[in-house]
Amino acid sequence: MELAKLNVMYGHLEGTEGKFARDPSGYLSIDAGIYEKYGLDVSWRHVQGTEARYQQLESGAAHISMVVGRASLQHFLDTKKTRLLGCVMNSCSYYLMTTQGIKTISELKNKTITCREGPARGVPFGRLLEERAGLTLGKDLTLQFTEGDQDTFRLLLGGQVQGAWLPRPYAFIAEGEGFARLNEGSDIVDDPLPITMETTALLSRERADDFSRFLLAHSEGVRYLRTHRDETLSLLQTRFGHSPALAAKTFDEYLICMDDRLTVDFEHLQKLVAQIAPNIPGGAQQIASEWIIPGALRI
């Protein structure tokens, strides 16, 4: 049987020296023959830069892109050219990282903390900080927002702030640099739909059968990753340059958030829409009907 070729793109987290892939499971699936079992010849390619990936999708050079949800949703709203095949990770809360010696949120008094503006939208920081630590925002504590997670990361490492909410991969690196994690504040900021799978509207029609088989195969691949810890740790160390400790932390605290159902959780879609396009007519329900392929939404 001739295998159907699918070119899948993934990206690294910017500013991490190529250490973090949004979804590394494809490499394991290829080596284990999972895609081939479903009649697919899948290439798993790193393509950095959101625009570069959209160019490859639109030219037909690639068929599926793994991308952070806030970028894929914004592109859909701007162009209406893409379709969501599903979601590999629906939620992955940020970690609150602080300078050494700070062990509770209350010890952040008279200090400055930071967070990326996008995921911070709608978060009741003032109420939560008052309830958990008795701190009045703007009086006892300064909170500043940045345009990107990489900016937040640099402010923390550069010493300009004493606390920062960071996506987990950035937080792991910060821990390696001696910063501490405050678990009591690490449920405050979430990143809805951090790994989405998208294609173009045209390809979603032309390659519907191939994509259906890909979803079955990739679901099996995610389960394979989650149940083959040693093999995954080896992949993270050899292909992505993780230390043994970083590989273990990445598996246990980041990759464990991957969901083999590959469907979009409507609750997290609503959170993302509230951050990106809170005033759009019809809200998340209307966006879902236009953007997400049938069967890929989980209510």
Residue, then its C-alpha position, 0 to 999 in steps of 0.5 A: m500500500e502506498l503511504a500518504k505523505l504528510n509534512v507536519m511542522y512544529g516550533h521551538l519555544e523562542g529564546t530557549e536555544g532550541k531546547f523546547a519543542r511544542d510537541p516532540s511525540g512525532y519523532l517517537s511515533i515515526d521510529a515506532g512505526i505508528y504513522e506507517k501503521y495508519g497508512l501515513d508517511v509523516s515528516w516531523r519538521h522544525v520550522q521556526g516563526t509563525e509567518a514562515r509556517y503559514q507560508q508553507l501551509e498556504s504553498g502546500a509545502a506543509h500540511i499541518s502546523m503545531v502552534v500556540g493557540r493564541a497565534s492560531l486563533q488570531h491568524f484565523l480571525d485575521t484571515k479565516k483561511t485556517r481550520l483547527l484539527g484539534c488540540v494536543m494540550n488544552s491547558c498548562s498553567y504558568y509557574l510563578m517564579t521568584t528570586q531566591g529567598i522568597k518563599t511566599i507571595s506575602e514576601l513579595k511586598n514592596k517588590t515588582i512582578t511581571c506577566r505577559e499581557g495576553p494570558a493576564r487578561g481577565v485575571p483578578f490579580g488584585r483580588l487574588l493577591e489580597e486574599r492569598a497574601g494580604l497585598t494591595l496591588g499598586k500599593d504593596l506590590t507593583l505588577q507590570f505587563t510585557e508583550g511576550d513571555q520571552d520579555t518576562f523571562r528576560l526581566l526576571l533573569g536580568g534582575q529587573v523584577q523579583g517575580a514573574w509568571l512564566p510558561r513551564p519551559y521558561a520556568f524550568i530554565a529559570e529554576g536551573e538559574g537558581f530562581a524559585r517556584l512559588n506553588e501557591g501562585s502557580d494556578i493564577v495564570d493559565d495558557p489556554l490551548p498551548i498546542t493546537m493543530e491547524t491546517t488550511a481550509l482548502l487542505s481540510r477538505e482535500r485531505a480529510d481522510d488523511f487527516s482523520r487517520f493522522l489524528l488516530a495515529h497521533s493520538e496513539g503517539v501521544r499515548y506512546l510518549r506518555t507510557h515510554r518515559d525512558e525513551t522520551l527522556s533519551l529523545l529529549q537529551t539527544r535531539f533537544g540537548h536537555s540535561p537528564a534533570l531537565a528532561a525529567k522535569t520536562f516529561d513530568e511537569y510539561l509533557i504530562c499535560m498532553d491529551d491523547r483525545l486531541t480535541v478542543d475543550f470548549e471551556h479553554l476555548q472560551k478562555l482564549v477567546a476572552q483574552i484575544a477577542p472578547n467582543i466578537p459577535g457570537g463569541a466562542q460558540q461562533i468561532a468554534s463553528e467556523w474554525i474547528i473541524p466537525g468532531a474536534l470540539r469537546i463540550 
